Structure formats: structure tokens, C-alpha cells
Amino acid sequence: MRKLENSELGRVSPEDFTGIEKIPVVVVLDNIRSCHNIGSVFRTSDALLVEKIFLCGITSTPPDKEIRKTALGAENTVAWAYYPDTLEAVSTLKSLGYTIAAVEQVEMSISLTDYVPPARCKLALVFGNEVKGVQQEVVDQCDLVLEIPQYGTKHSFNISVSVGIVLWDIFSKMRPSRFWKP
């Protein structure tokens, strides 16, 4: 096996990326402290064609050299907006017809493995602070809560890992037709 060169990967240019159909998913970052985590979310969101990222509260915004270190340019390709308050972002998304899903450990959460997005669902995924998680007042405004199954001694993933797991799962379940044949 030979590793492929970047030129062989068939990637679109940043200019062409804006015109590509995205999956109807918005990522909401609720008070994320680490710029490296924020940059990773941008990069993963670019790779999986996320529609937009809402950066909320203390979450830093581009341009930021620490975000750029891990985003590697994805902060310039993925659409984003800043909201001082996560509840305001959630309210805006609800008014636009999004189903709001926190990714958190709560009573009556739905295991990510069991969740199948309804057809034509517009989904907003809320990811919380590295220490405190998604604020309870934000969880209270969500339509559902997804939980990533975990089987070891630790009870949480790093935020950037959580985003990667959840976005890949949701992307694969939404199965954009240009990537998978029915």
C-alpha cells in the first residue's frame, strides 16, 4: 500500500467548498475554553460538511492563532456565528426549525447508537464546556439529549473527540446520496 499524495485526494478548493451542499447540522459550542478544541471542531466540521458553527459565551472566535493551529484553514471555510449567550443561539435555531440536541449525560438521554435523525431533520448539536459540560439551563431548552456510550473507567471524552464521534455518526446516518448509493 502506498500513501496518497494530497493532490490525489480529490478535495475541493476552499472557494468551491462554499457552494457544496452541506448536511443540515449546526454545531453549537457552549462556553468552550480551549482554542485547540475550537480549531478541531472547525476542522471536523469542514471534513463532514457541517452547515455552520455557533460559538457561544466564552468560546473564542476566528481570527485567532491558537484556533488556526488546529483548524488549518477550516475556520475560513466553515460558516460560523457568535452569540454571547447560548440560550440566544438555541432560541434562534428553534425559530429556524432546528431540532436541538445536547450531547450530555442526563436522565433519559438517548444513546447515540440508538438515535436515527428523522428524514429531512435540521439538527443542532450542543457541546459543552470541557469541565462543566452543557449548562443545565441550555439542556432544559433542548428537544432531546444524546449520550455517547462509554465502557471504561472514565466518564467523558475530550470535547473535540466527542464532536468527531457524534458528527461522524450523524453524517453516516443522514447518508448524503452523493456519498452512498441506496
C-alpha positions in Angstrom: 0.0 0.0 0.0 1.2 3.5 -0.9 0.1 6.6 1.0 -1.8 9.0 -1.3 -0.5 12.5 -2.0 -2.7 15.4 -1.1 -3.1 16.1 -4.8 -4.6 12.6 -5.3 -7.4 13.0 -2.7 -9.8 14.9 -4.9 -10.5 17.6 -2.4 -12.4 20.7 -3.4 -10.9 24.2 -3.1 -11.9 26.5 -0.3 -13.6 28.6 -2.9 -15.7 25.7 -4.2 -16.4 24.5 -0.6 -19.0 27.3 -0.1 -21.1 26.0 -3.0 -21.2 22.4 -1.8 -24.4 21.1 -0.3 -23.9 20.7 3.5 -25.7 18.3 5.9 -28.4 20.1 7.8 -26.4 20.2 11.0 -25.3 23.1 13.1 -22.7 22.6 15.9 -23.3 24.8 19.0 -20.2 25.3 21.3 -21.4 26.3 24.8 -18.5 28.1 26.6 -15.5 26.1 25.2 -12.3 27.2 26.8 -9.6 25.7 24.6 -8.8 27.3 21.3 -7.3 24.0 20.2 -10.6 22.3 20.8 -12.4 25.0 18.8 -10.0 24.6 15.9 -10.5 20.9 16.0 -14.3 21.4 15.8 -13.8 23.6 12.7 -11.6 21.0 11.0 -14.0 18.1 11.7 -17.0 20.3 10.6 -15.2 21.0 7.3 -14.5 17.4 6.7 -18.1 16.3 7.4 -19.8 19.2 5.6 -21.4 20.8 8.6 -23.6 23.7 7.7 -22.5 26.1 10.4 -20.9 26.5 13.9 -22.4 28.7 16.6 -19.7 29.9 19.0 -21.2 30.9 22.3 -20.2 32.6 25.6 -16.5 32.5 26.4 -15.8 30.4 23.2 -13.2 32.3 21.2 -13.8 33.2 17.6 -11.6 33.5 14.5 -9.3 35.0 13.6 -7.2 33.5 16.4 -3.7 32.0 16.0 -4.5 29.2 18.5 -7.7 28.2 16.7 -5.8 28.3 13.4 -3.2 25.8 14.7 -5.7 23.0 14.7 -8.3 24.3 12.2 -5.6 24.5 9.5 -7.8 26.9 7.4 -11.2 25.3 8.2 -12.0 28.5 10.2 -12.2 30.2 6.8 -14.3 27.6 5.1 -17.0 26.7 7.7 -19.6 29.3 8.3 -19.9 30.5 11.9 -21.6 33.0 14.1 -21.0 34.3 17.6 -23.7 34.5 20.3 -22.8 36.0 23.7 -25.4 33.7 25.3 -26.0 30.0 24.3 -29.7 30.3 25.1 -30.0 33.0 22.5 -28.3 30.7 19.9 -30.7 27.9 20.8 -33.7 30.2 20.5 -32.6 31.4 17.1 -32.1 27.8 15.9 -35.5 26.7 17.2 -37.1 29.6 15.3 -35.4 28.4 12.2 -36.9 24.9 12.6 -33.9 23.0 14.1 -34.3 20.1 16.5 -31.9 20.9 19.4 -29.9 18.0 20.8 -27.5 18.4 23.7 -24.6 15.9 23.9 -24.5 15.3 27.6 -25.1 12.7 30.3 -28.6 13.2 31.7 -31.6 11.3 32.9 -33.5 9.9 29.9 -30.7 10.6 27.4 -30.8 8.7 24.1 -27.8 6.6 23.3 -26.1 7.8 20.2 -26.1 4.3 18.9 -29.9 4.2 19.1 -30.6 7.7 17.6 -31.7 8.0 14.0 -32.4 11.5 12.7 -35.8 11.8 11.2 -36.0 12.3 7.4 -35.4 16.0 6.4 -34.5 16.9 10.0 -32.5 20.0 10.7 -30.3 19.2 13.7 -28.4 21.5 16.1 -25.9 19.7 18.3 -24.9 21.4 21.5 -21.5 20.6 23.0 -20.5 21.9 26.4 -17.6 23.3 28.4 -14.6 21.0 29.0 -15.2 20.9 32.8 -18.9 21.7 33.3 -20.5 20.3 30.2 -23.6 21.8 28.7 -25.3 24.3 31.0 -28.4 22.9 32.7 -30.5 25.9 31.5 -29.5 25.0 28.0 -30.2 21.3 28.4 -33.7 22.4 29.7 -34.3 24.1 26.3 -33.3 21.1 24.2 -35.6 18.7 22.4 -33.5 15.7 23.2 -30.2 14.7 24.7 -27.8 12.3 23.1 -25.2 10.4 25.1 -22.1 8.7 23.7 -21.8 5.2 25.2 -18.7 4.7 27.2 -17.5 1.5 28.9 -14.2 2.2 30.7 -13.4 4.0 33.9 -13.6 7.5 32.6 -17.0 9.2 32.1 -16.2 11.7 29.5 -14.4 12.4 26.2 -12.5 15.5 25.3 -14.8 17.9 23.5 -13.1 17.6 20.2 -13.3 13.8 20.4 -17.0 14.0 21.3 -17.6 16.2 18.3 -15.8 13.8 16.0 -17.7 10.8 17.2 -21.1 12.4 17.1 -20.6 14.2 13.8 -19.4 11.0 12.1 -22.3 9.0 13.4 -24.9 11.6 12.4 -23.2 12.1 9.0 -23.3 8.4 8.3 -26.9 8.1 9.4 -28.0 11.0 7.2 -26.2 9.3 4.3 -26.0 12.1 1.7 -26.8 10.5 -1.6 -23.6 11.7 -3.3 -21.5 9.7 -0.9 -23.6 6.5 -0.6 -25.8 4.7 -3.1 -29.1 3.5 -1.8 
